[in-house]
Amino acid sequence: MKVIDLFCGCGGLSLGFQKAGYDILAAFDNWDEAVTVYHNNFSHPIIKQDLSDVTQSVEEIEKYNPDMIIGGPPCQDFSSAGKRNENNGRGDLTVSYAKIVTTIKPEWFVMENVDRILKTGKLVEARKIFKDCGYGLTEAVLNASFCGVPQRRKRFIMIGHLGEKDGFMSAILEKRQASKEMTISEYFGNQIDIKYYYRHPRSYARRGIFSVDEPSPTIRGVNRPMPAGYKLHPTDPVTSLEGIRPLTTQERSMIQTFPRDFKFIGTKTGMEQMIGNAVPVNLAKFVGDSIMSYLGIDNPVNISEIQKEFPSEIINHKSEHVDSDFDITKSVLVSLVKNDNVDLFLDGSARIYYTGKKFPSTVALNKLYYFMPYVKKQGVRDLYFINIARVGSKHEVHPDADENDLRLVFEIEFVKQLFDDYKPIKLKIWDTFTDTTLNEIVNL
C-alpha cells in the first residue's frame, strides 16, 4: 500500500508503517531539524512544506497518488505539557490535515495525536470533514505499553476507510493488544546497565525516580538533569540517590522504539524535542499491522480450515437469474486471473475460477454473489454469477496439476459484458482481490 506521511517529524510513524510492510513514498514537514534527521534515515523523499497551506500542499501530495495518508499534526496546543489552548494556531493543523486528506481522498488515512484532543473542538471539526467525505472512522486511545513499547504513553488514533462503518476496526485494535504492559528491562534485555533512573517530574509533589522493571513514563520533549538538591519522594523506589542518573538521549530514543542505529543529529535541545514529539515506532507498527489484519493480509484463511468448516458447498445460489437483469446491491469478488488461465476469461468460456492456496479472511464467502475476473494490465469488464464456492483443486482446470493441491474453487457462469472495454481498478487485498458491491464497480 502506497503511503504519504504528513507532519512526519523525525520519522517514528513512517518507520513503524515501513516495518509493517507499507511503501512510504514521501514525507512532508516544515521543521528544519526534523527534516534533516528524516533525510538521513530514509531513502524516500522528505519535502519541506508548510502544511497549513492546504492548496499548495494538496498540489504537492497528489502527485504521489497515495492509497493512504498518515500523520500526526502538532499536538502542543492540546498536550498536558502545553498551555492547552487549542486556538493558539497549531491546533488548526489538525483541521488542515483533514482538509488535505479529504481533498486528495485516499482510500485510507491514519491520524495520531495526544488523548486530550478528544476534549477539543478542533477534533469535532476535523471529524465532520472526514464524515462528510464518506470515511468510516475508528477512534481509539492506545496505551503504547500494551502495543510493544516500554512506555506508558496514551495516544489518540483515528483510522479512516472510505465507505466503511464507524468502529470498523475497534475489535481488532482491542484484540491485538498485549495482556500486560511492557517494561524497559523486557524491551532492552542486557542493553541497559542501570536499575533506576531519574525523570524530571512536572512538580515535586510527584516522584522522580523510576525502575527499569516498569514501563517508562511518557518520554517528553525535554530531558533535564537531576538537580543537586533533589529530595527523595516517598514513592521513589530507592533509599539513596547514589548512581542515579537521567536517561541518555539515545536511551530515550530507544524507549520510543527507534533502533539503536537511527541517526539523530542537530542541537541537543532539538534532538530531545524530536524524540519526545515522535510517535513510538512500535506503536505505529502496531497500528499498521492492525490494518493489515483487518485486510486479512496477516491472517489469510487456510483452505484446509475452510474444508473442515464447509465440507461441501459454501455458496449455492443456483437461483433463476436473468442474464440481462442484475442486482447492483449484491456483493462481487474481483480477482486476478493467472496467466495460465486467462484465455478462458477473455472469451467468456470460463466455468471455474481457482484461487491461490490461501484466501483473505475478510471476504465473507457466504455473501458473495457475483464474480469479475481482473485481467492483468487491463482491469475488469465481464460479469459472472457465482453458483458454488467449494474446496477443490487446480487439477480441475489443469489436468497435469496435483489433485491434492487444494484451492478454493468458484463455479461460475457468464452473465454479461458489463463495460464496452476493460476498466482499470486497484486490487486492494494482496494486489490480488477486491471484495465490494456491484454498485461500486458499476459506478466506475
PyMOL commands that set and color helices and strands:
alter all, ss='L'
color gray80, all
select helices_A, chain A and resi 12-19+32-39+54-64+92-104+115-119+121-132+144-146+170-175+184-191+249-255+268-277+281-294+303-309+339-346+365-367+394-396+438-442
alter helices_A, ss='H'
color red, helices_A
select strands_A, chain A and resi 2-6+23-29+46-48+68-71+108-114+135-143+154-162+196-198+209-211+301-302+313-316+331-336+352-354+358-359+368-375+379-380+382-393+406-417+433-437
alter strands_A, ss='S'
color yellow, strands_A
deselect
rebuild
show_as cartoon
